């Protein structure tokens, strides 16, 4: 098992602990960012595999969420937006590497007014991964490939999505 596989297995175990109620969302996010940074303190520069793309997604998402949880000023908020943008670039690369196969995508119900009618979910079956985005370019590509269902659904991880940190 390579380092990426170990990370994803560890992350899966964290998710199970969160689902069981053994840790809060904040605790899960902290443990996940620690795991990301312990595996690789910088993201992959070249995404030439789905696993590397998924890791970069996790890396940038963890960094953005960490800043959001701890931010108190405009500069930090802009830094979080930078990481979310990098996360979306990784998302696009992953779905391109998959050639838009084995993917389903749809808008999801959210409690957040800021994300209402913006957040959508991308489920990657073969990797048991759930990605989220509000990025219009990704949305456009998913629609062009006819894999975006317009019907709003409950997220596969609804409790997580709709729980504040």
N, C-alpha and C positions, 0 to 999 in steps of 0.2 A: 504494500500500500504506500503510495507516494504521499508527500506532504499535503498536497491539495485534497486528496481523498481523506486523510486524517482530519483536516480542518472541517470538511463537509460532514464527516461522521460526528465530530465533536459538536458542530453547530446543530445537527439533528438532535443530539442528546440534550442540548440546551433548550431547544424548542419543546421537546417532550417534557422537560422539567417545568417550563413555563405553562404548558397546557395543563399539567397536573396541579398547578398552583404552588409548586415548590419554590418558585421565584416570581418576582414582580416583573413587569415590562421593563422598568428601569434597570433592575438587576440583570435581566436577559441582555439588554443593550450593552451594559458595561462588560459583561462576560464576553459577548460577541466581539466588541471592539478590541478587547485584550487578546482574544484568540487570533483575530485578523492581524494585529500588529506583531504578535509573537511569531506567526508564520512568516510574514513578509512585511517589513516596516514601510515598504513602498509598493505601489501597485505594479503590475506587469506593464512594461513599456510596449511590448508587442503582444497583441492578443491573437494568437494563432491556433487557439483551441477553445472549445466551449467552456471547459473547466476554468481556464485562465480568465475568460470573459466573465463568468459567474463569480469568480473570486473578486475581480475588479469591481463588479456590481456591489458585492458585499462590502468590500473595502471602502468605496466611496459613500455608500449608504450609511455605513457605521460611522464614518467620519462626520458626515452631515448631521446625523442624529445626535452624536455626541456634542457637537457645537450647539445644536438647537436646544438640547437639554440644559446646557450650561451657559448659554449666551445671554448677554444683557445689553448688548449695544448693536448699533447699525453695522459696524464693520464685521462683527462676528456673523451676523445674519447674512451678509454678502458672501462671506467665506462658506457658509453652509450652502448657499445657492450655487456657488462654484462646484462644490462636491456633488450636489444633486445633478448638475449639468454633466459632470464627468461620469456619474452613474448612468445617466441616460445614453451617453456615448457607448458605454460598455454594453448596455441593453441592446442597442441597435446592432452592435457588432455580433453579439450572441445570436440574435434572431437571423442575421444575415448568414452566419456560419451554419446555422441549422437549415438554411434555405427555406425558412418559414414553414418547416414541416414539424409536426408533433407539438404544435403550439395552439393554444386557444386564448382568446383575449376578449374582454368585455368591460364596460363601465361597472363600477361597484357603488353600492350604497355606502355613504359615509355620514357621520354625525357632524364632522367639521364643515362649517360654512365655507371656509376658504378652499376646500377640496371638492365640494359638492359639484357634480356634473363635470369634473375635471379628471379625477383619479380613475385610472383603469388598471386592470389586473391582467397579467400575462402568465399563463400556466404552461410550463415546459415539462411535458409528461415524462420523457425519458430520463430527465435529471431530477425529477420530483422537486422542482423549484417553482416558486411563485414570486414574480417580480411585479413591481408597481411603478407607474409613471404618470405624469401629466403632460409629457412632451408631445407637442403637436406633430413633429416630424415622424416620431415613432408611430403615432396614431394614424397618420396619413399612409405610411408604409403598410401597416397592418390592414388598413382598409383596401389599399391597392391590391394586396395579396389575397383579399377576400377571406381573411381569417378573424376579422373583428366582428363580433356579434353586437348589434346596437342595443340589445335589451339589457337594462340595468339588472345586475344580479347581486346577491349577497356574496361577499368575499369568502373564499375558502378559509381564510383566517380572520373572519369578521371580528371576533373578540379582540384580537391583537390590533387590527387596524383601527378600531373604534375606541380603544382605550388610550387615555392620555399617559404620557411618561411620568 
